[in-house]
Amino acid sequence: MENEHKREIFRINERGNIYLFGFMHRDRYFFDFELCTREKGWRQYDTDQDAPYFGVWVHEEKRLIMTYTEGDITLTVCGSEDSYHEELANMSRFYGEAPRAFAMIFEDGRVVEGYDPRPV
């Protein structure tokens, strides 16, 4: 009964990667502009669900994946290059194709769409 309300702080998934769980009273822009910046080696992993309450970032060199969902934080630590790429492949299946990052509409009606390639 005493363990009934304890929250799990980590788990190992089927790819052998460690998930660490936490909570933070912030919005996703704290991650964009302070915690998971390009200067610190992170890049955003675009999804069609991105919003002030949701975001995903990856650190390719350190094989880390940060997910923020309404205050809940999951840091995935990938123990090997292979398990990191397996994690990214799983994310791609889950989130689907990367959304359009921008579109340019020209006077002649042409539309050029741009995408930020995801790490694989």
Contacts in CASP RR format, 6 or more apart in sequence:
PFRMAT RR
TARGET T0000
AUTHOR 0000-0000-0000
METHOD contacts of the structure
MODEL  1
MENEHKREIFRINERGNIYLFGFMHRDRYFFDFELCTREKGWRQYDTDQD
APYFGVWVHEEKRLIMTYTEGDITLTVCGSEDSYHEELANMSRFYGEAPR
AFAMIFEDGRVVEGYDPRPV
7 21 0 8 1.000
8 21 0 8 1.000
9 20 0 8 1.000
9 21 0 8 1.000
9 22 0 8 1.000
10 18 0 8 1.000
10 19 0 8 1.000
10 20 0 8 1.000
10 21 0 8 1.000
11 18 0 8 1.000
11 19 0 8 1.000
11 21 0 8 1.000
12 18 0 8 1.000
12 19 0 8 1.000
13 19 0 8 1.000
13 76 0 8 1.000
15 78 0 8 1.000
15 83 0 8 1.000
15 86 0 8 1.000
15 87 0 8 1.000
15 90 0 8 1.000
16 79 0 8 1.000
16 83 0 8 1.000
17 76 0 8 1.000
17 77 0 8 1.000
17 78 0 8 1.000
17 79 0 8 1.000
17 83 0 8 1.000
17 84 0 8 1.000
17 87 0 8 1.000
18 76 0 8 1.000
18 77 0 8 1.000
18 79 0 8 1.000
19 74 0 8 1.000
19 75 0 8 1.000
19 76 0 8 1.000
20 74 0 8 1.000
20 75 0 8 1.000
20 76 0 8 1.000
20 77 0 8 1.000
21 72 0 8 1.000
21 73 0 8 1.000
21 74 0 8 1.000
22 72 0 8 1.000
22 73 0 8 1.000
22 74 0 8 1.000
23 71 0 8 1.000
23 72 0 8 1.000
23 73 0 8 1.000
24 30 0 8 1.000
24 68 0 8 1.000
24 71 0 8 1.000
24 73 0 8 1.000
25 71 0 8 1.000
26 68 0 8 1.000
26 71 0 8 1.000
27 52 0 8 1.000
27 53 0 8 1.000
28 50 0 8 1.000
28 51 0 8 1.000
28 52 0 8 1.000
28 53 0 8 1.000
28 54 0 8 1.000
28 55 0 8 1.000
28 68 0 8 1.000
29 52 0 8 1.000
31 55 0 8 1.000
31 57 0 8 1.000
31 66 0 8 1.000
31 68 0 8 1.000
32 44 0 8 1.000
35 42 0 8 1.000
35 66 0 8 1.000
36 42 0 8 1.000
36 44 0 8 1.000
36 57 0 8 1.000
36 59 0 8 1.000
36 66 0 8 1.000
40 59 0 8 1.000
41 59 0 8 1.000
41 60 0 8 1.000
41 61 0 8 1.000
41 62 0 8 1.000
42 57 0 8 1.000
42 58 0 8 1.000
42 59 0 8 1.000
42 66 0 8 1.000
43 57 0 8 1.000
43 58 0 8 1.000
43 59 0 8 1.000
43 60 0 8 1.000
43 119 0 8 1.000
44 50 0 8 1.000
44 55 0 8 1.000
44 56 0 8 1.000
44 57 0 8 1.000
44 116 0 8 1.000
45 55 0 8 1.000
45 56 0 8 1.000
45 57 0 8 1.000
45 58 0 8 1.000
45 65 0 8 1.000
45 91 0 8 1.000
45 95 0 8 1.000
45 118 0 8 1.000
45 119 0 8 1.000
46 98 0 8 1.000
46 99 0 8 1.000
46 101 0 8 1.000
46 116 0 8 1.000
46 118 0 8 1.000
47 54 0 8 1.000
47 55 0 8 1.000
47 56 0 8 1.000
47 95 0 8 1.000
47 96 0 8 1.000
47 98 0 8 1.000
47 99 0 8 1.000
48 95 0 8 1.000
48 96 0 8 1.000
48 99 0 8 1.000
49 55 0 8 1.000
49 95 0 8 1.000
50 56 0 8 1.000
50 99 0 8 1.000
53 68 0 8 1.000
53 69 0 8 1.000
53 70 0 8 1.000
53 71 0 8 1.000
54 68 0 8 1.000
54 69 0 8 1.000
54 70 0 8 1.000
55 67 0 8 1.000
55 68 0 8 1.000
55 69 0 8 1.000
56 65 0 8 1.000
56 66 0 8 1.000
56 67 0 8 1.000
56 68 0 8 1.000
56 91 0 8 1.000
56 95 0 8 1.000
57 65 0 8 1.000
57 66 0 8 1.000
58 64 0 8 1.000
58 65 0 8 1.000
58 66 0 8 1.000
58 88 0 8 1.000
58 119 0 8 1.000
59 65 0 8 1.000
59 66 0 8 1.000
60 119 0 8 1.000
63 77 0 8 1.000
63 78 0 8 1.000
63 79 0 8 1.000
63 80 0 8 1.000
63 81 0 8 1.000
63 83 0 8 1.000
63 84 0 8 1.000
64 75 0 8 1.000
64 76 0 8 1.000
64 77 0 8 1.000
64 78 0 8 1.000
65 75 0 8 1.000
65 76 0 8 1.000
65 78 0 8 1.000
65 87 0 8 1.000
65 88 0 8 1.000
65 91 0 8 1.000
66 73 0 8 1.000
66 74 0 8 1.000
66 75 0 8 1.000
66 76 0 8 1.000
67 73 0 8 1.000
67 74 0 8 1.000
67 75 0 8 1.000
67 76 0 8 1.000
76 87 0 8 1.000
78 84 0 8 1.000
78 87 0 8 1.000
85 120 0 8 1.000
88 118 0 8 1.000
88 119 0 8 1.000
88 120 0 8 1.000
89 120 0 8 1.000
92 118 0 8 1.000
92 120 0 8 1.000
98 115 0 8 1.000
98 116 0 8 1.000
98 117 0 8 1.000
98 118 0 8 1.000
99 115 0 8 1.000
100 113 0 8 1.000
100 114 0 8 1.000
100 115 0 8 1.000
101 114 0 8 1.000
101 115 0 8 1.000
101 116 0 8 1.000
102 113 0 8 1.000
102 114 0 8 1.000
103 111 0 8 1.000
103 112 0 8 1.000
103 113 0 8 1.000
103 114 0 8 1.000
104 111 0 8 1.000
104 112 0 8 1.000
105 111 0 8 1.000
106 112 0 8 1.000
END
